[in-house]
Amino acid sequence: MKTIVTGGAGFIGSHLVDQLLECGHEVIVLDNFSTGRRANLDHVKDKIQLIECDLSINSDWVRYFKDVDWVFHLAALADIVPSIQKPEAYFNANVNGTFNVIQACKHANIKRVVYAASSSCYGIPDNFPTAETSAIKPQYPYALTKRIGEELVMHWAQVYQLPAVSCRFFNVYGTRSRTSGTYGAVFGVFLAQKLANKPMTIVGDGNQTRDFTYVTDVANALLSAAKSNKTEQIYNIGSGNTVSINKLVELLGGEKTHIPKRPGEPDCTYADISKIKSELNWTPKISIEDGVKLVLENIEYWRNAPVWTPDTIANETEDWFKYLGKN
């Protein structure tokens, strides 16, 4: 099999590349390194083709789709605050980039397309666990642009018979998660704080819960989606469990401090994964306890990550409160 992974130098993408190589695939990675790191692929650099390109601009990268079997589209800009501050950049990367990729897939007659979507499309859900049929209520531009990308992929599947599925990620964690960039995912923030012997910044009272899914489970779910004969379908990818932030801090070990609760954030994320279990025969394997152990064994990866404090977080999230506080 010949496979393209867009965003393959990123956190989830690099783990997917590992699993594809284990399955004997020839792998081409397309990445602009806006968030991905070459170091994430150093251990396999002699086994893959790594192409630096901007998918939001149609250019020479399109030729790599010739004779490819599968395409996994993971390339995207993430994070809430910068999406509020730079919506055009997010639209270009997450919407225009997706449009260009699925057009390339259509013209190349790709056999399977798997889109990496986001559970942020549910906004603040009404029901838990949250099923794929739940209301779509994006709270900020990142969530909206990922949802528009998903709609494009599903529409191309419907109109052009592009054999495509979409996978909505919940809270993915694990080794190789981002260490730089704007204040974002809780694991990276906490690990850098732990290494620096600083207190972990808990939003609100810490009783809010998250569906933390280990990255290799997510990569395996993407493979399961590609191996199936399903098309024009959307699947939640989660752990099938939910864990409080207080429990996470307890597992990581360390001091803690509290910062104000933020608008637009749900008190709970909890994926209903019954559809992917029944239709794709996929189940997560890594418990939160085992996943945290794996992360702590590799904690040095976050040694040079920015160490956030209550003051720097307040400064960075000022626009978060400004724009989402009135919703």
Secondary structure as GFF3:
##gff-version 3
##sequence-region A 1 327
A	DSSP	beta_strand	2	6	.	.	.	ID=ss1
A	DSSP	alpha_helix	11	22	.	.	.	ID=ss2
A	DSSP	beta_strand	26	31	.	.	.	ID=ss3
A	DSSP	three_ten_helix	38	44	.	.	.	ID=ss4
A	DSSP	beta_strand	48	52	.	.	.	ID=ss5
A	DSSP	three_ten_helix	60	65	.	.	.	ID=ss6
A	DSSP	beta_strand	70	73	.	.	.	ID=ss7
A	DSSP	alpha_helix	81	85	.	.	.	ID=ss8
A	DSSP	alpha_helix	87	91	.	.	.	ID=ss9
A	DSSP	pi_helix	92	96	.	.	.	ID=ss10
A	DSSP	alpha_helix	97	108	.	.	.	ID=ss11
A	DSSP	beta_strand	112	118	.	.	.	ID=ss12
A	DSSP	three_ten_helix	119	122	.	.	.	ID=ss13
A	DSSP	alpha_helix	141	160	.	.	.	ID=ss14
A	DSSP	beta_strand	164	169	.	.	.	ID=ss15
A	DSSP	beta_strand	171	173	.	.	.	ID=ss16
A	DSSP	alpha_helix	186	195	.	.	.	ID=ss17
A	DSSP	beta_strand	200	203	.	.	.	ID=ss18
A	DSSP	beta_strand	209	210	.	.	.	ID=ss19
A	DSSP	beta_strand	212	214	.	.	.	ID=ss20
A	DSSP	alpha_helix	215	227	.	.	.	ID=ss21
A	DSSP	beta_strand	233	237	.	.	.	ID=ss22
A	DSSP	beta_strand	243	244	.	.	.	ID=ss23
A	DSSP	alpha_helix	245	252	.	.	.	ID=ss24
A	DSSP	beta_strand	256	259	.	.	.	ID=ss25
A	DSSP	alpha_helix	274	280	.	.	.	ID=ss26
A	DSSP	alpha_helix	288	297	.	.	.	ID=ss27
A	DSSP	three_ten_helix	299	302	.	.	.	ID=ss28
A	DSSP	alpha_helix	310	316	.	.	.	ID=ss29
A	DSSP	alpha_helix	318	324	.	.	.	ID=ss30
###
